[in-house]
Amino acid sequence: MKLIKIKNKEVSQLLIDKICKFKMKFWKYNLNSQLNFFYENHNNDDLHFILIDKNKILAYNVLKKRIFTKLDKSKNIVKKYFFLFDSFLVDKNFRNQNIGSKHLKENKIYLTKVGKPGFLLCKKKLINFYTKNDWELIINKNFKVKNYKKKKYLMSFNFNLSKKNKSTKFTLNLT
């Protein structure tokens, strides 16, 4: 097994096709739809994490470099970078083998190394998995997620929501 970390601007068309075909196993969209979504929703600095064994993708996710804003003490808007942990998928034949947690660990190592927070949106049934892997559930009315309509739970890694920040208004921009 080999983990590949590659920036979006460096991904070959062959690898894009492989990623999209892998994603088709989980989301019922045809290849053209997957490709269109890929091109429209990834920026050059997004980072793909791909676990491959014998030329087959076993696990995948992308860290999308995005901007969040917050109001400082003087009510000025401050922009900071974060990474959106997105599209986390593990081949159904390789689940319950700790591959997901190991894959997630590589993302956490990267986020810690670059000193940026990670955020993810997940369904309620996945909160325990992410909590077990050091992500924190954010229960804070001062967080606003732009460009996202589905009901999901916001979680963070490498983000200090200290008492002084609890009243700070944050806006995560996902596009």
Summary of the structure (lengths in Angstrom):
residues: 175
radius of gyration: 16.6
end to end distance: 31.9
largest distance: 55.1
contacts: 473
relative contact order: 0.15
helix: 33%
strand: 36%
